[in-house]
Amino acid sequence: MAQKVGIKAYYFGFLRQLKKDKKRFAYLQLIAKNEEDITKWFSEYIFRRSEGRHVAITNFGKSKERKFDLVVIDFSKATEEALGRVKEYKDSLRINYILEAKYFRNRHRFSVSSATDEISGPMKTLKKQCEIDFEDEEEPTTHGGYKVKLLNHKKDVLGLVYCSFVSLKKNDPKKNEFFSRIRDLGKDHFRSYHYDKPGVNLNTAYNDCKIRLGNVNYYCTFKLGFWRNNDVDL
């Protein structure tokens, strides 16, 4: 089995994977809001990178529980012998990371219609979704029937931010304004998971990837952010 890898390495590895597959995903930026699709891509990347040690489940939680966008479960102690004994099998698994995702975009698909007015509300929702802190629990916490043993230092829910910018021209000056607005709205609520300093960062997967639909050229830029709740003490 592959050497154990943490969520930070998964994130930056996935960022590199998006860069390699930029033509594929840039097209998807033009046809849909791809929060669920890219989260499933990230899940598949985690599975491949860990060689099955970690399995990332989307929309995870029982019917009366909160549903999390992505839950990363450690399968390293799972065995075929335990499959027929449900309790033993579940006891061998641990939830290592819990993530909530949000997708921000400047356009509705390939149209000229702006979507920038949809940033503030989802940002506040993400803040609320990431407020759960598992660190102070006296008894082992379970979710979806599986024990929670978070490996991130502060045992908090992490935020995964997808940022899509589409333009009809290359090097559009509005691009920096768009990403700056997301950072400005995020910095009051979050800090970057992988940087030990105030504020939030966005990492570029690709910039101005050209996609031609009919006789129209679109230039697609995609950035990711990996954030944590700013209220969790360091």
N, C-alpha and C positions, 0 to 999 in steps of 0.2 A: 504494500500500500504506500501511497505517496507520503512524503514528509508533511507533517502538519503545517498548514498555512493559515494565517489569520485573515480577518476581514479586510484589513488595510491592503494586504497583498492581492486579495481578490478584486478589490475596487480598482487598483491601478492596473492590474492585468486586464480587467474588462475594458478599461479605458483604451488600452492599446489595441484590444480586439476590435473595438468600434472603429478605431482609426483604420485598421486593415480592411474592414467591411463597410467603409464609409459610403460607397455608391449604393449599396444595398439598403442601408438605413436612411440615407438622405432621401431616397425615393419615398420611403414610408413617412417621412416628415410631411410630405406633400399630400398624403391621402388620408391621414387619420391622426388622432391624438393617441400616442403610442405608449402611454404609461404602463399598461398591462403587458404589451408586447416586449418592451425593453426589460421589464422586470423578469419576464420568463427567459429572455436571453441571458440575463445576469445569472439566473438560477442554473441554466444549462452550463454556463461558463464555470461556475463554482463546482458543479458535478465533475466536469472534465478535468479542471485544474487539480482537484483533490483526489481524483481517481476513485470517486465514490465514497470517500471518507465523510464528506459533508454533502448533505442533500438539502436544497433550499426549496421550501414549500410556499406557494403563493396563496394569498387570501386564507390564512391559516387561523383556525379557531373553531370550537364547537358552536352549535346553534345559538346558545345563550351567552356565549363569550364574545369579547371583542375580537374582530377579525384583523389580523396584521397582514400587511402587504407581502412581506417576505420573512420567513422564519428559517434560520439555518440550523439543521439538526445534525449532530455528530452520530454517524452510523458505524464508527470504528469497532464497537463492541457487539454489533448485531451478528447473530449466527443463525444458520438454517435450522439448527436443532431447536432453537427457541421459538420459531415461527408459529408452531402449533400451540404454544402457551402464551396467550396474549399478554398477561401481566408481566411475565418474565421478559418478553420481547420489548414491551414498552419501557420497562425499567432499565433496559440496556441502552436506551437512547437518551440524549440530552439536547435541549435547545441551547445553542451557543450564542446566537445573535438574533436580534429582532429589529426589523427595519420597516419604516413607513416611507412611501414614495410619493412625490408630487411632480407633475409635468407642467412646465410653463412654456408658453409659445407666444410669438408676436403676431402670427397669422392663423386664421382658420383654414387649414389645409393649403391649397394652392391659390385661394382667392385673395383679393386685396383687402378683405375685411379684417380689422384689427382685433386681436385677442388680448391686448395688454391690460385691459381693464379687469382681467380675470386673475391677476397676480396677487393682489392684497388679501383677498378672502381665503384662497387656498394656503397662503403662507401662514395665516393665523390658525387655520385648521391643522396644518402640519405641526405647529408649535404645540397645540393641545394634544395631538396624537403622540408626541414624543415626551410628554410630561410624566409618563409612568416610569417609576424608578424601582427596580427589583432589589436594591442593595439592603434595604432595611427590614426585609422579611425575616421573621424569626424561624419560621418553618419553611422547608423546601417548597417553592412555588411550582405549580403545574399549569400548563396551558395546552388545550387540545388533548389532554390526557397524558402529556409528556412532561417530565421534570425539566425545570428551567435552571441552567447553570451558565449564565452569561459570562463570556470571556473578556468583553471590553471592560476597561478598568473601573468605570463608574456604574456598571450594571444598568445602563439606561437604554431606552429605545433610540435607535439611530435614524437620522433622516437622509434619504437619498433623493437628490434634486436633479431633475432632467430639464434642460433649458434648450429650446429649439428656436432658432432665428432663421427666417426665410426671406430673401429679398430678390428683386428683379435686377439688382445691380451688384457688382462685386465691390467689396470694401465700402459698403453702405455705412455712412456716419451714424445712422440710427442704431447700428448694431451695438456699439459700445454703450450707448444710452440704455438700451434694453437690459444688457447684462449688469450694468451698474445699478439699475433700479432693483433688480433681484437681489444683488448683494446688499444694497442699502436697506431694503425691507427685511432681509434675513439677519443682519448683524445685531439687531436689538433683541432677537430671540435665540440666536444660535451662535456657535463658534465651529470652526472646521475641526473635524474629528482628528485629522492627521497633522495639525499644526498646533503647537502649544503657545498660542498667542490669540489675543482678541480678534474678533471679526470673522468673516466667512470667505471662503475662496471658491472659485469655479475653475475646473480643469477642462481644457479644450480637448475634445475627441477629434474633431476636424473643423476646418475653417473654409468657408466659401467653396464647398463641393458643388460642382455644376451638374444639374440635372435638367435635361431638355424634355419638355412635354409639348408635343406638336412643334410649333415654331417659336416657343417661348423658353428662354433660359432662366432657370431659378438657381440661386446661390444659397446653399444650405450650410448653416453652422450649428454645431451641437456641443454643448458643454454639460458637465456633470459636477455636482457638489455632494460632498459627504460630510454631513453636519451632525452636531450633537446639541442637546438642549443647553442653552447658556445658563440656566438656573441651577444646573447640577454643579456642585462645588468641585473645584479641582484640588 
